[in-house]
Amino acid sequence: MDIEEFICIDRLEELGINKLDLKKVKESGLHTVESLLMETKKGLSNIKGLSDAKVDKILEAAKKTSNVGQFSTGKEMQLRREAEIVHISTGCTAFDDLLGGGFETKALTEIYGEFRCGKTQLCHTLCVTAQAVGERGGKVIYLDCEGTFRPDRIKPIAERFGLDADSVLENITHARLPTFESQLEILVDAAALMVESGPYRLMIIDSISCNMRTDYSGRGELAERQQKLGIMLSRLRKLAESLNISIVYTNQVMSDPSGGLTFVTDPKKAVGGHVMAHASTIRISIRKGKAEQRLAKIVQSPNLAENEVSFAISNDGIVDYKD
């Protein structure tokens, strides 16, 4: 079945929308009809040069080309998801089964755990497997907030999947982001890049919380931090849904002082609080096992059962764990 991944906003020119007005909309970071319909009227009216009348005309034209915000039956939604959703392999059979086939597009997946548990190694593996999905594969954007991306790590993983390492690296767009503000601002450029230079299938943010924890410190800045985190996660959700990409972000953990009182096995919790928890479609916790064993657990999902599996880290990336 042929699928139109998204509708470029330039198509609205055929419906009588002024080209200059569309340019202004794109400069604000909205490059698809789907993303346009996910924006509020207030947000669109804040774009310099767009009056309320122009906004209404643009939205009216957009609604004629997309089913965003329209009613559909459960069966229609099922068929649409079966046609649109792409699953990106983790490199481990058990891990893929846990996720119902792998990391899915149109979703935000959060992976959290302590240091050296395999989060970044999983990200490197996904850079390759996202390109190994046949005709449904695509390029990768890697937003590197900790400076941990290593191009040389890609080569053995690419060879494992029978791909040319140089070609795989050419299809990975990397950006080193030293501040939380730069994480938020780059999403506008990322949207343009994915529409104009695609197809893209995956965006990785490693890690989403490291800059946030240092740029906003203390209780006095907590409210502002959480507000900006909410804005970022909202933009990420709109990108995932409007461009049919998978967005995977790693998250750090912090000690939970109340954990010892409730006798939990692992008294740590993910950074970001309820804002992060509510925004993530799927949450996966990763922890160390014995030797090279790592344990991945579904903590939150709209359709996956809470379960836990083992995997291992090798020179070839994430692999099946053999006891």
PALUMMAR-705881 format. One line per field, with one value per atom (N, C-alpha, C): x, y, z; atom name. Coordinates in steps of 0.001 Angstrom, whole numbers, padded with zeros to 6 digits. Example, Ala and Ser with C-alpha at 12.3 -4.5 7.8 and 13.67 -1.06 7.14 Angstrom:
BEGIN
c1	(013190:012300:013200:012850:013670:012900)
c2	(-005690:-004500:-003300:-002250:-001060:000030)
c3	(007800:007800:007800:007080:007140:007870)
name	(N:CA:C:N:CA:C)
END
This chain:
BEGIN
c1	(000846:000000:000887:000657:001429:000911:001834:001458:002113:001339:001906:002273:003574:004029:003481:003494:002960:002662:001910:001540:002310:003168:003980:003066:003379:002523:002434:003407:003372:002163:001578:000401:-000788:-000781:-001907:-001949:-000834:-000818:-001814:-002024:-002987:-004419:-004627:-005964:-006138:-005242:-005403:-004700:-003825:-003093:-001854:-001637:-000521:000823:001717:003023:003839:003749:004492:003990:002679:002114:002590:002670:003159:004629:005386:006797:006930:006071:006089:005749:004808:004424:005595:006279:007422:008567:008767:009837:009590:008327:007992:008198:008561:008832:007746:006711:005604:005761:006088:006391:005415:004514:003531:002128:001165:-000234:-000611:-000092:-000406:000079:001321:001847:001099:000650:-000130:-001433:-002108:-003383:-003222:-001992:-001728:-001382:-001255:-000930:-002221:-002206:-003385:-003528:-004754:-004988:-004170:-004072:-003292:-001833:-001295:000092:000313:-000637:-000521:-000669:-001550:-001764:-000548:000300:001517:002621:002417:003394:003290:004398:004404:003903:002906:002390:001133:000681:-000534:-001666:-002694:-003869:-004782:-005771:-006728:-007462:-007780:-008490:-007625:-006332:-005422:-005273:-005193:-005065:-006282:-007463:-008698:-008713:-008251:-008238:-007247:-006069:-005052:-005550:-006159:-006667:-007798:-008654:-009758:-009222:-008181:-007571:-006877:-006197:-005483:-006435:-007607:-008578:-009106:-009026:-009509:-008527:-007290:-006272:-005827:-006296:-005814:-006962:-006765:-007790:-007496:-006496:-006179:-007378:-007812:-008947:-010294:-010309:-011552:-011943:-013243:-013712:-013369:-013120:-012947:-013343:-013665:-014037:-012769:-012974:-011841:-011187:-011991:-011455:-010619:-011087:-010327:-008987:-009007:-007768:-006812:-007361:-006520:-005824:-006579:-006014:-004976:-005247:-004302:-003001:-003109:-001899:-001106:-001801:-001114:-000350:-000883:-000228:000902:000754:001686:002825:002524:003504:004648:005873:007081:007742:008232:008919:010424:011186:012651:013246:014022:014565:015581:015611:016620:017918:017845:018995:018925:017963:017786:016377:016254:014955:013995:014478:013623:013150:014042:013715:012665:012841:011862:010489:010466:009204:008530:009332:008806:008079:008607:008053:007031:006688:005724:006302:007630:008272:009406:009530:010583:010018:010858:010418:009515:008323:007364:007404:007054:006968:005691:005620:004507:004399:005524:005518:006776:006660:007805:008179:009392:009856:010968:010765:011754:012482:013802:014629:015418:015163:015891:016604:017678:018474:019749:020464:021694:022811:023943:025075:025553:026081:026675:025689:024432:023457:023125:023625:023443:022567:022169:021266:021895:023128:023797:024148:024497:024782:023534:022382:021120:020875:021169:020991:021862:023111:024001:023459:022911:022342:021142:020281:019099:019457:020620:021076:021226:021572:021769:020469:019766:018561:017454:017444:016450:016620:017854:018140:018041:017749:017727:016311:015323:013927:013434:014354:013971:013488:012401:011862:011291:010970:010391:011455:012727:013804:014053:014875:015158:016335:016596:017720:017454:018507:018446:018973:018301:018819:019254:020492:021033:021364:020543:020766:021584:022850:023840:024053:023429:023489:024600:025204:026258:027616:027670:028934:029380:028432:028766:028634:028201:028081:029468:029690:030977:030762:031178:031002:031655:032823:033507:032724:031802:030966:029952:029660:028636:029130:030424:030947:030660:031042:030770:029282:028468:027015:026461:026918:026462:026856:028090:028555:027725:027319:026472:025163:024609:023329:023515:024760:025022:024918:025177:025090:026478:026646:027909:028033:029095:029257:029285:029980:030075:028703:027914:026569:025678:025818:025033:025381:026678:027111:026646:026608:026125:024658:023935:022498:022186:023225:023026:023376:022394:022618:022827:024024:024403:024483:024044:024200:024573:025644:026082:025394:024598:023795:024227:024884:025449:024498:023333:022394:020974:020132:018731:018041:018424:017847:018161:019400:019771:018969:018629:017788:016425:015873:014535:014547:015556:015616:015878:016650:017042:015867:014789:013652:013013:013117:012593:013397:014724:015582:015448:015255:015112:013863:012785:011547:011755:012442:012713:013593:014607:015540:014838:013982:013321:012330:011732:010798:011548:012604:013294:014359:014940:016055:015792:014543:014179:014404:013928:013061:013852:013312:013861:012915:013490:012661:012834:013930:014226:014912:014501:015214:015614:016894:017414:017873:017517:018023:018709:020012:020808:021679:021299:020046:019215:017932:017030:017141:017691:017650:018982:020103:021397:021581:021252:021374:020351:019173:018097:018490:019180:019536:020585:021452:022498:022087:021281:020880:019802:019018:017979:018208:018822:019163:018416:018079:017406:015903:015210:013745:013216:014020:013572:013344:014029:013902:013130:012583:011892:010677:009866:008653:008979:009987:010381:010944:011736:012316:011236:010247:009189:008307:008120:007327:008008:009323:010056:010194:010316:010343:009029:007924:006615:006483:007018:006981:007784:008978:009814:009126:008564:007924:006691:005976:004819:005265:006367:006890:007372:007993:008468:007300:006226:005059:004487:004399:003864:004778:006097:007034:006849:006754:006616:005365:004251:002978:002857:003354:003176:004139:005294:006295:006441:005656:005722:007146:007739:009064:008981:009979:010104:011043:010624:011488:011837:013124:013633:014559:014291:015192:015580:016853:017323:017119:017001:016784:017633:018086:018870:017954:018527:017750:018307:017507:017924:017460:018139:017761:016423:015602:014291:014373:014401:014540:013456:012265:011159:011216:012156:012225:012500:013384:013715:012549:011642:010488:009435:009415:008404:008968:010221:010854:010900:011081:011191:012572:012658:013914:014982:014580:015542:015046:015480:014957:015508:015253:015653:014444:014375:013279:013818:013084:013513:013396:014306:014273:013106:012518:011463:010085:009928:008662:007469:006309:005056:004993:005658:005653:006251:007377:008026:007179:006650:005893:004638:003919:002671:002934:004051:004329:004823:005563:006147:005064:005060:004109:004479:005765:006281:007479:007523:008664:009316:010635:011398:012497:012571:013684:014716:015981:017080:017969:018364:019264:020270:021322:022384:021976:022390:022220:023588:023744:025044:025938:027225:028214:027704:027622:027204:025688:024955:023495:022904:021902:021125:019643:018844:017426:016590:015693:014806:013382:012707:011355:010402:009236:008189:007561:007670:007101:005751:005614:004377:004181:002972:002639:001127:000581:-000864:-001326:-000396:-000829:000079:001205:002134:002059:002130:002067:003356:003248:004437:005213:006436:007234:008709:009567:011003:011760:012798:013617:015091:015945:017392:017954:019004:019761:021215:022079:023501:024088:025233:025947:027202:027389:028575:029215:030287:030930:030000:029025:028066:026797:026832:025658:024844:023558:022649:022353:022508:022315:021523:021145:020443:021392:020845:021629:021606:022783:022885:023442:022597:022983:024015)
c2	(-001195:000000:001252:002143:003376:004353:004956:005862:007213:008268:009614:009943:009979:010151:011436:012524:013803:014668:015730:016645:017942:018256:019479:020702:021682:022869:023655:023476:024170:023766:022596:022134:023079:023860:024770:025915:026124:027167:026831:025522:025096:025422:025667:025988:027486:028278:029724:030444:029750:030400:031086:032323:033119:032482:032439:031810:032491:033815:034567:034219:034024:033641:032251:031345:029998:030022:030928:031071:031500:032415:032876:031733:030905:029755:028784:028531:027608:028142:029454:030049:029895:029659:029457:028006:027138:025741:024778:025260:024401:024153:022926:022618:021627:021086:020140:020587:020124:020444:019867:018679:018033:018874:019374:020186:021507:022045:023277:023089:021967:021699:021337:021050:020765:022028:023150:024422:025163:025935:026706:027958:028474:029721:030856:030844:031876:031823:030609:030445:030913:030602:031022:032538:033126:034577:035348:034672:035317:035390:034680:034751:036118:036815:038174:038191:039038:039186:038385:037581:036784:037358:037864:038371:037209:037465:036417:035888:036776:036364:035431:035750:034895:033534:033540:032278:031391:031977:031208:030624:031398:030934:029782:029908:028864:027562:027680:026497:025830:026632:026087:025273:025781:025056:023787:023869:022712:021569:021899:020877:020099:020697:020026:018964:019009:018091:017028:017115:016184:015703:014515:013992:014326:015172:015578:016305:015854:016477:016025:015024:014521:013197:012916:011650:010489:009323:008086:006930:005808:004639:003979:003135:002404:001526:000948:000087:000882:002085:002942:003330:003608:003957:002778:001571:000368:000183:000313:000133:001213:002426:003520:003278:002810:002524:001373:000343:-000788:-000354:000624:001099:002080:002885:003978:003627:002903:002704:001797:002257:001488:001140:-000088:-000518:-000608:000005:000031:-000939:-001883:-002944:-002418:-003048:-002737:-003493:-004529:-005404:-006667:-006729:-007883:-008427:-009715:-010326:-010200:-010492:-010431:-009003:-008042:-006629:-006191:-006619:-006293:-006862:-008109:-008743:-007984:-007509:-006735:-005491:-004899:-003659:-003897:-005160:-005453:-005273:-005435:-005334:-004337:-003508:-002494:-001128:-000109:001258:001739:002188:002553:004037:004344:005734:006361:007675:008465:008328:008027:007854:008457:008872:009325:008196:007701:006620:007127:006994:007416:006193:006282:005214:005805:005310:005883:004802:005205:004284:004964:004337:004926:004827:005420:005439:004006:003809:002541:001373:001702:000605:000276:001094:000748:001692:002827:003743:004278:004771:005334:004245:003052:001937:001555:001613:001352:002417:003679:004769:004563:004133:003882:002739:001726:000608:001067:001900:002399:003262:003946:004746:003879:002629:001697:000995:000463:-000323:000532:001828:002713:002774:002490:002502:001111:000124:-001266:-001832:-000951:-001391:-001484:-001742:-001847:-000516:-000553:000664:001623:001121:001986:002609:002304:002883:004331:005006:006398:006929:008196:008853:009067:009509:009684:011059:011716:012930:012564:012896:012569:013881:014230:015427:015016:015382:014894:015934:015689:016664:016364:015200:014819:014625:014774:014587:013142:012208:010778:010050:010764:010080:009796:008551:008136:007505:008189:007652:006281:006070:004784:003626:003937:002886:002347:003148:002773:001670:001671:000754:-000720:-001271:-002697:-003026:-002076:-002321:-002368:-001444:-001428:-002716:-003183:-004423:-005618:-005605:-006695:-006795:-005645:-005633:-005579:-005793:-005844:-004518:-003406:-002076:-001450:-000563:000137:001214:001162:002065:003529:003827:005218:005756:004923:005336:005566:004686:004833:006140:006458:007693:008932:008831:009947:010250:009225:009374:009693:009970:010396:011873:012691:014127:014387:014878:015034:016507:016810:018167:018070:018751:018794:019993:019729:020767:020961:022075:022273:022892:023392:024018:023531:023693:023300:024195:025484:026404:025953:025479:025022:023775:022926:021754:022190:023224:023691:024405:025236:026041:025205:024124:023366:022599:022442:021691:022363:023700:024422:024041:024052:023682:022195:021375:019930:019626:020344:020135:020444:021553:021934:020893:020433:019458:018152:017679:016388:016436:017606:017746:017913:018719:019071:018066:017330:016429:014988:014620:013276:012205:010984:010682:010420:010912:010621:009667:008800:007833:007903:008526:008484:009767:010245:011318:010799:010965:010538:011769:011823:012871:012173:012354:011653:012669:013052:012740:014009:013836:014975:015818:015239:015917:016474:016114:016516:018030:018726:020187:020845:020262:020810:020818:019772:019656:020696:021087:022061:023497:023704:025061:025623:024737:025151:024399:025076:024398:025023:024201:024700:024798:024847:024904:026199:027264:028542:028531:027652:027585:026348:025618:024369:024593:025598:025860:026213:027092:027476:026282:025463:024276:023340:023061:022133:022693:024010:024634:024486:024749:024641:023184:022285:020859:020451:020956:020651:021160:022365:022939:022068:021647:020808:019485:018843:017543:017674:018779:019014:019154:019879:020037:018704:017901:016592:015697:015730:014905:015305:016603:017072:016674:016711:016268:014785:013987:012534:012190:012824:012490:013072:014282:014926:014396:013851:013371:011845:011164:009703:009233:009841:009414:008884:008115:007656:008615:009106:009961:009213:008962:008214:009119:009286:010090:009327:009462:008865:009880:009360:010222:009727:010651:010300:009964:009443:009111:009857:009907:010518:009621:009718:008916:009388:008432:008733:008524:009608:009471:008623:008585:007807:006347:006000:004626:003624:003979:003053:002788:003763:003608:002689:002573:001732:000373:000116:-001176:-001537:-000532:-000821:-001403:-002234:-002900:-001911:-000911:000041:001463:002069:003376:004537:004534:005630:005996:007249:007669:008551:008572:009347:010839:011616:013074:013603:014704:015339:015257:014408:014334:013961:014493:014135:014685:015807:016379:015376:014798:013798:012537:012103:010849:010921:012024:012153:012304:012928:013197:011970:011101:009931:008911:008448:007413:006085:005762:004515:004855:004279:004475:003129:003105:001879:002153:001348:001481:000408:000786:-000152:-000190:-001376:-001513:-002626:-002595:-003581:-004909:-005999:-007323:-007876:-009154:-009762:-009714:-009388:-009297:-008364:-008878:-008029:-007962:-008638:-008640:-007270:-006865:-005672:-006056:-005364:-005683:-004481:-004704:-003646:-003966:-002971:-003180:-002118:-002565:-001636:-001068:000237:000889:001518:001984:002662:002487:002131:001988:001923:002489:002403:001027:000187:-001107:-002283:-002049:-003131:-003523:-004817:-005308:-004991:-004758:-004531:-005834:-005809:-007036:-006653:-007645:-007395:-008458:-008026:-008966:-008625:-009587:-009387:-009108:-008294:-008089:-007887:-007810:-007631:-006597:-006036:-005066:-005740:-005671:-006267:-005253:-005643:-004784:-004506:-005408:-005255:-004532:-003890:-003168:-003983:-003704:-004426:-005804:-006846:-008225:-009030:-010248:-011157:-011580:-011715:-012143:-013672:-014263:-015720:-016055:-016683:-017016:-018152)
c3	(000000:000000:000000:-000955:-001014:000043:000769:001842:001610:001813:001786:003224:003515:004892:005510:004740:005212:004007:004234:003162:003361:002411:002494:002447:003246:003370:002060:001175:-000122:-000957:-000636:-001391:-001217:-000144:000106:-000896:-001608:-002636:-003739:-003985:-005002:-004602:-003289:-002789:-002547:-003136:-003091:-001959:-001241:-000149:-000720:-000291:-000782:-000451:-001432:-001259:-000164:-000076:000942:002350:002486:003788:004191:003225:003511:003927:003322:003689:005148:005585:006969:007927:007533:008362:008482:007367:007388:008239:008194:008999:010497:010868:012277:012703:011729:012057:011629:010958:010502:009007:008642:007246:006615:007408:006880:007254:006479:006777:008144:008437:009721:010903:010819:011918:012034:010901:010900:011675:011427:012085:013559:013980:015391:016173:015459:016109:016458:017535:017931:017068:017009:016274:016887:018194:018887:018453:018358:017940:016518:015634:014238:014097:014904:014846:015339:016130:016629:015577:014454:013367:012704:012639:012099:010654:010397:009044:008765:009740:009556:010405:009755:010466:010835:011667:012055:010820:009894:008674:007832:007726:006966:007635:008959:009698:009448:009504:009263:007855:006884:005488:005308:005940:005846:006492:007668:008366:007591:006989:006193:005014:004368:003249:003746:004895:005438:005775:006319:006703:005497:004334:003120:002621:003127:002603:003604:004853:005879:006755:007367:008278:009740:010001:011372:011970:013138:013804:013295:012390:011830:012489:012531:013085:012156:012743:011967:012865:012277:013076:013624:014639:015187:014139:013246:012188:011215:010861:009952:010570:011866:012551:012583:012793:012800:011459:010376:009041:008733:009189:008950:009701:010957:011729:011115:010655:010035:008790:008077:006861:007159:008217:008463:009419:010498:011563:011113:011353:011063:012390:012511:013724:013463:014353:014228:015238:014760:015612:016615:017779:018789:018533:017680:017456:018289:019218:020099:019901:019611:019333:020507:021712:022898:023168:022963:023169:022146:020889:019845:020190:020664:021035:022177:023116:024240:023740:022655:022105:020997:020758:019705:018320:018184:016872:016823:017834:017855:018197:018142:018432:017310:017650:016613:016279:015042:014611:015161:015081:015623:017133:017791:019237:019843:021110:021882:022840:022720:023586:024482:025773:026762:027313:027351:027906:029066:030265:031400:032204:032843:033646:034087:035002:035506:034462:034783:033853:033574:032367:031938:031901:031651:031550:030099:029141:027733:026931:027495:026786:025496:025597:024415:023406:023876:022967:022175:022833:022143:021086:021403:020437:019199:019398:018265:017388:018031:017265:016454:017044:016356:015152:015215:014070:012823:013032:011914:011559:012561:012271:011661:011933:011317:009807:009350:007916:007300:008140:007673:007625:007423:007388:005948:005025:003614:003076:002318:001711:002739:003917:004957:005851:005606:006401:006028:006821:006522:007306:007133:007780:009276:009965:011414:011804:012738:013362:014773:015110:016430:017149:018137:018932:020156:020115:021076:022178:023321:024419:025413:025322:026264:025597:024273:023558:023518:023441:023506:022169:021103:019810:019243:018804:018251:016871:015790:014442:014257:014900:014728:015336:016234:016838:015831:014819:013832:012895:012563:011544:011821:012997:013220:013264:013728:013772:012354:011502:010106:009390:009613:008978:009434:010672:011189:010404:010010:009292:007776:007320:005889:005179:005907:005328:005214:004251:004083:005154:005943:007080:006658:005551:005098:004692:004022:003613:004828:005816:007046:007748:007829:008482:007715:006391:005576:005877:006303:006556:008018:008807:010194:010294:010663:010841:012322:012666:014073:014460:015679:016211:017686:018049:019453:020121:021143:021779:023231:023532:024869:025889:025451:026380:026120:027127:026965:025943:025918:024933:023515:023287:021947:021561:022551:022275:021755:022389:022019:020667:020465:019240:017997:018118:016925:016322:017066:016553:015347:015273:014107:012862:012978:011848:011524:012554:012335:011515:011792:011033:009554:009277:007883:007206:007905:007345:006986:007880:007656:006501:006272:005149:003833:003852:002609:002195:003136:002816:003230:003333:003806:002760:003030:004177:005463:006580:007899:008615:009451:010168:011676:012137:013571:014029:015212:015904:017274:017609:018906:019687:020961:021847:023018:023119:024139:024885:026112:026768:026880:027034:027024:028288:029355:030656:031152:030513:031098:031125:030030:030012:030929:030972:031799:033277:033705:035124:035533:034599:034926:034621:033569:033193:034120:034739:035679:036989:037934:039183:040352:041317:042510:042346:043464:043449:042847:042931:042402:040904:040178:038714:038253:039223:038888:037999:038334:037556:036107:035914:034557:033803:034484:033865:033361:034203:033831:032723:032736:031677:030323:030286:029022:028583:029546:029212:028561:029108:028534:027113:026848:025500:024538:024973:024125:023792:024791:024582:023684:023806:022937:021480:021269:019899:019345:020202:019758:019356:020127:019791:018437:018197:016920:015763:015978:014945:014646:015708:015533:014743:015092:014460:013054:012855:011548:010493:010918:009960:009964:010782:010893:011202:012232:012670:014100:014471:015848:016569:017721:018529:019806:019975:021122:021906:023185:024009:025263:025620:026860:027981:029184:030336:031495:032299:033470:034639:035694:036885:038089:039126:040382:041528:042636:043793:044325:044716:045285:046794:047579:049030:049670:049042:049614:049213:048303:047817:048909:049856:050928:051852:051957:052840:052257:050918:050266:049862:050222:049970:048490:047620:046193:045913:044859:044518:044092:043293:042743:043034:044153:044561:043737:042437:041548:040707:040312:039448:038331:037222:036059:036336:035766:035874:035032:035457:034653:035255:036265:036977:036119:036512:035838:034418:034157:032800:031821:032176:031326:031223:032358:032386:031523:031601:030835:029337:028975:027559:026811:027484:026817:026478:025224:024823:025476:025404:025967:026852:028038:028944:029209:029057:029266:030274:031298:032240:031907:031993:031737:032975:033373:034517:034253:035024:034877:035513:034851:035417:035786:035677:035980:034747:034960:033881:032779:031522:030404:030250:031106:031017:031364:030577:030871:030839:031639:031750:031320:030364:029870:030304:030863:031375:030842:030374:029976:031244:031415:032592:032267:031024:030615:029120:028730:027315:027164:026078:025869:025404:024931:024385:024724:025404:025695:027170:027413:028787:029531:030833:031648:031750:031240:031180:031165:031325:031390:030618:029874:029112:029294:028937:029008:027616:027577:026351:026739:025743:026027:025076:025484:024653:024116:022802:022183:021251:020600:019618:018443:018236:017140:017570:018724:019204:020190:020256:021139:020540:021338:020852:021877:021489:022399:023519:024711:025859:025949:026065:026170:027546:028350:029725:029744)
name	(N:CA:C:N:CA:C:N:CA:C:N:CA:C:N:CA:C:N:CA:C:N:CA:C:N:CA:C:N:CA:C:N:CA:C:N:CA:C:N:CA:C:N:CA:C:N:CA:C:N:CA:C:N:CA:C:N:CA:C:N:CA:C:N:CA:C:N:CA:C:N:CA:C:N:CA:C:N:CA:C:N:CA:C:N:CA:C:N:CA:C:N:CA:C:N:CA:C:N:CA:C:N:CA:C:N:CA:C:N:CA:C:N:CA:C:N:CA:C:N:CA:C:N:CA:C:N:CA:C:N:CA:C:N:CA:C:N:CA:C:N:CA:C:N:CA:C:N:CA:C:N:CA:C:N:CA:C:N:CA:C:N:CA:C:N:CA:C:N:CA:C:N:CA:C:N:CA:C:N:CA:C:N:CA:C:N:CA:C:N:CA:C:N:CA:C:N:CA:C:N:CA:C:N:CA:C:N:CA:C:N:CA:C:N:CA:C:N:CA:C:N:CA:C:N:CA:C:N:CA:C:N:CA:C:N:CA:C:N:CA:C:N:CA:C:N:CA:C:N:CA:C:N:CA:C:N:CA:C:N:CA:C:N:CA:C:N:CA:C:N:CA:C:N:CA:C:N:CA:C:N:CA:C:N:CA:C:N:CA:C:N:CA:C:N:CA:C:N:CA:C:N:CA:C:N:CA:C:N:CA:C:N:CA:C:N:CA:C:N:CA:C:N:CA:C:N:CA:C:N:CA:C:N:CA:C:N:CA:C:N:CA:C:N:CA:C:N:CA:C:N:CA:C:N:CA:C:N:CA:C:N:CA:C:N:CA:C:N:CA:C:N:CA:C:N:CA:C:N:CA:C:N:CA:C:N:CA:C:N:CA:C:N:CA:C:N:CA:C:N:CA:C:N:CA:C:N:CA:C:N:CA:C:N:CA:C:N:CA:C:N:CA:C:N:CA:C:N:CA:C:N:CA:C:N:CA:C:N:CA:C:N:CA:C:N:CA:C:N:CA:C:N:CA:C:N:CA:C:N:CA:C:N:CA:C:N:CA:C:N:CA:C:N:CA:C:N:CA:C:N:CA:C:N:CA:C:N:CA:C:N:CA:C:N:CA:C:N:CA:C:N:CA:C:N:CA:C:N:CA:C:N:CA:C:N:CA:C:N:CA:C:N:CA:C:N:CA:C:N:CA:C:N:CA:C:N:CA:C:N:CA:C:N:CA:C:N:CA:C:N:CA:C:N:CA:C:N:CA:C:N:CA:C:N:CA:C:N:CA:C:N:CA:C:N:CA:C:N:CA:C:N:CA:C:N:CA:C:N:CA:C:N:CA:C:N:CA:C:N:CA:C:N:CA:C:N:CA:C:N:CA:C:N:CA:C:N:CA:C:N:CA:C:N:CA:C:N:CA:C:N:CA:C:N:CA:C:N:CA:C:N:CA:C:N:CA:C:N:CA:C:N:CA:C:N:CA:C:N:CA:C:N:CA:C:N:CA:C:N:CA:C:N:CA:C:N:CA:C:N:CA:C:N:CA:C:N:CA:C:N:CA:C:N:CA:C:N:CA:C:N:CA:C:N:CA:C:N:CA:C:N:CA:C:N:CA:C:N:CA:C:N:CA:C:N:CA:C:N:CA:C:N:CA:C:N:CA:C:N:CA:C:N:CA:C:N:CA:C:N:CA:C:N:CA:C:N:CA:C:N:CA:C:N:CA:C:N:CA:C:N:CA:C:N:CA:C:N:CA:C:N:CA:C:N:CA:C:N:CA:C:N:CA:C:N:CA:C:N:CA:C:N:CA:C:N:CA:C:N:CA:C:N:CA:C:N:CA:C:N:CA:C:N:CA:C:N:CA:C:N:CA:C:N:CA:C:N:CA:C:N:CA:C:N:CA:C:N:CA:C:N:CA:C:N:CA:C:N:CA:C:N:CA:C:N:CA:C:N:CA:C:N:CA:C:N:CA:C:N:CA:C:N:CA:C:N:CA:C:N:CA:C:N:CA:C:N:CA:C:N:CA:C:N:CA:C:N:CA:C:N:CA:C:N:CA:C:N:CA:C:N:CA:C:N:CA:C:N:CA:C:N:CA:C:N:CA:C:N:CA:C:N:CA:C:N:CA:C:N:CA:C:N:CA:C:N:CA:C:N:CA:C:N:CA:C:N:CA:C:N:CA:C:N:CA:C:N:CA:C:N:CA:C:N:CA:C:N:CA:C:N:CA:C:N:CA:C:N:CA:C:N:CA:C:N:CA:C:N:CA:C:N:CA:C:N:CA:C:N:CA:C:N:CA:C:N:CA:C:N:CA:C:N:CA:C:N:CA:C:N:CA:C:N:CA:C:N:CA:C:N:CA:C:N:CA:C:N:CA:C:N:CA:C:N:CA:C:N:CA:C:N:CA:C:N:CA:C:N:CA:C:N:CA:C:N:CA:C:N:CA:C:N:CA:C:N:CA:C:N:CA:C:N:CA:C:N:CA:C:N:CA:C:N:CA:C:N:CA:C:N:CA:C:N:CA:C:N:CA:C)
END
